[in-house]
Amino acid sequence: MGRHSSSSVSQGSALVLVLLAATASAIDISRLPGHRHYTKRSGEVGSRLNGPYLLYLLNNPDNMHAAERECMAYEPFRCPGGQVCISIQYLCDGAPDCPDGYDENPKLCTAAKRPPVEETASFLQSLLASHGPNYLEKLFGSKARNALQPLGGVEAVAVALSESQTIDSFGDTLHLMRSDVEHLRSVFMAVENGDIGMLKSLGIKDSELGDVKFFLEKLVNTGFLD
């Protein structure tokens, strides 16, 4: 284990107690499923080693080996569980390659075609900053007041736009009224047909038209209206 100091104690048949030196090369604990950790610093009662150290309780000793395993450049996508890495070309190709089939998950495959969630959230925030916290009612309906809080906030709406295969599934995810979904559909169809006047009627500024049109067209081109 390189520079790590470690000891293990069996507890029953499933639990393993591991003491790891918290150096720069320490294992990333976020990649160890089923763990709990406690940081003990030097000088505390019972501390015999210069710290800090991390005390891990793993539900499976194999998790440590999985956490240490790095994906190769030619297989950079790590499947859930951390033990299988696959090529990017195998993502969303119609045949499952991860043990649980996650590489064919519909939400994953949809999000792979959409703008990044961070980019979408930033775009929505820019509209709110420019037009006020209730502006997005003009797109998403009455539940979009107060900076989208009734819909879960900007991040939740951005995630839904990224993962929802169609506008109908987007409406279902956010529990939008059918009339609001149909209004949103009309906005997208107007953009698809080149009707910039529709965007101007929503109060979109001339300086914003390019960005708004690009964003809406990106969703249309990835099947949002199908």
SVG drawing of the C-alpha trace seen along z (x, -y; Angstrom):
<svg xmlns="http://www.w3.org/2000/svg" viewBox="-53 -44 59 59">
<polyline fill="none" stroke="black" stroke-width="0.4" points="0.0,0.0 3.0,-2.4 3.3,-5.0 0.1,-3.9 0.4,-2.4 -2.4,0.1 -3.7,2.8 -6.9,4.8 -9.2,6.6 -12.0,9.0 -15.3,8.3 -17.7,11.2 -17.4,12.1 -18.0,8.7 -16.4,5.8 -12.7,4.8 -11.1,2.0 -8.3,0.2 -6.0,-2.5 -4.5,-4.7 -2.0,-7.5 -3.8,-10.6 -1.0,-11.6 -1.5,-13.3 -1.6,-9.8 -4.3,-8.5 -7.2,-6.7 -10.1,-8.9 -12.8,-8.0 -15.6,-9.2 -14.8,-6.1 -15.2,-3.6 -18.8,-2.5 -20.2,-1.5 -17.5,-3.2 -17.4,-5.4 -14.4,-7.4 -12.9,-9.1 -9.9,-11.5 -7.5,-11.1 -4.8,-13.8 -1.5,-13.4 -1.6,-14.3 -5.1,-12.8 -5.4,-10.1 -4.5,-6.7 -2.7,-8.1 0.6,-6.3 1.5,-7.4 2.2,-10.9 -1.1,-11.9 -3.5,-12.7 -4.7,-9.2 -8.1,-8.1 -9.9,-5.2 -12.1,-3.3 -14.7,-0.8 -15.3,1.0 -18.2,3.4 -16.1,5.3 -12.3,5.5 -12.5,5.7 -13.6,2.0 -10.1,0.9 -8.7,2.7 -11.4,1.2 -10.7,-2.3 -7.0,-2.0 -7.7,-0.7 -7.4,-3.5 -9.1,-3.5 -6.7,-3.4 -6.8,-6.2 -8.3,-3.9 -11.0,-2.8 -11.7,-6.0 -15.4,-5.5 -15.7,-3.9 -18.8,-1.8 -20.7,-2.1 -18.8,0.0 -15.4,-1.0 -14.2,2.4 -15.0,2.1 -13.8,-0.5 -15.0,-0.7 -14.2,-2.7 -16.1,-5.8 -17.2,-4.3 -19.2,-1.7 -21.4,-4.3 -24.9,-4.3 -24.2,-2.0 -27.2,0.2 -25.3,3.0 -24.7,3.0 -21.0,3.2 -21.2,2.2 -22.3,5.1 -25.5,3.2 -26.0,1.8 -25.5,-1.8 -23.7,-2.7 -27.1,-2.3 -29.0,-4.3 -31.5,-6.5 -30.8,-9.5 -27.0,-9.1 -27.4,-8.8 -29.7,-11.8 -27.4,-14.0 -24.4,-13.0 -26.0,-14.9 -27.2,-17.9 -25.3,-21.0 -23.5,-20.4 -25.8,-21.0 -23.4,-23.8 -23.8,-25.6 -27.6,-25.3 -27.8,-26.5 -25.6,-29.4 -27.8,-30.3 -31.0,-30.2 -29.3,-32.3 -28.3,-34.9 -32.0,-35.2 -33.1,-35.6 -30.4,-38.2 -31.4,-40.1 -35.2,-40.0 -36.0,-39.3 -36.8,-36.2 -40.2,-35.5 -39.2,-35.9 -39.0,-32.1 -42.8,-31.9 -42.9,-32.9 -41.2,-29.6 -42.1,-27.1 -45.4,-28.5 -46.7,-29.7 -44.6,-27.2 -41.4,-28.9 -41.7,-31.9 -39.1,-33.0 -36.1,-31.9 -37.6,-28.5 -37.8,-27.6 -41.2,-25.8 -39.6,-23.6 -36.7,-22.7 -34.4,-25.6 -32.2,-26.4 -30.0,-23.3 -33.0,-20.9 -34.5,-22.4 -31.0,-22.3 -30.7,-18.6 -34.2,-17.9 -33.4,-19.6 -30.3,-17.6 -31.8,-14.1 -35.3,-14.3 -35.6,-12.6 -38.6,-14.7 -40.5,-17.7 -43.3,-15.5 -40.9,-13.6 -39.5,-17.0 -43.0,-18.1 -43.6,-14.9 -40.3,-15.2 -41.2,-18.7 -44.9,-18.1 -45.8,-21.0 -49.4,-21.6 -50.2,-20.3 -51.0,-23.8 -47.6,-25.0 -45.9,-22.1 -47.9,-22.9 -46.9,-26.6 -43.2,-25.6 -43.6,-23.3 -44.9,-26.2 -41.8,-28.2 -39.5,-25.4 -41.5,-24.9 -41.3,-28.6 -37.5,-28.5 -37.3,-25.4 -39.3,-27.2 -37.1,-30.3 -39.8,-32.5 -37.6,-34.9 -40.6,-37.1 -41.8,-34.6 -38.7,-35.0 -39.0,-38.8 -42.6,-38.5 -41.3,-36.8 -39.2,-39.9 -35.9,-38.4 -33.4,-41.3 -31.7,-41.6 -28.4,-41.0 -29.7,-37.7 -31.4,-36.3 -28.4,-34.5 -27.7,-32.6 -31.4,-31.8 -31.8,-30.5 -28.7,-28.4 -29.8,-26.9 -33.3,-26.0 -32.1,-24.7 -29.6,-22.4 -32.5,-20.8 -34.6,-20.5 -31.7,-18.9 -31.3,-16.3 -34.9,-15.0 -36.5,-17.2 -39.7,-17.6 -39.9,-14.0"/>
</svg>
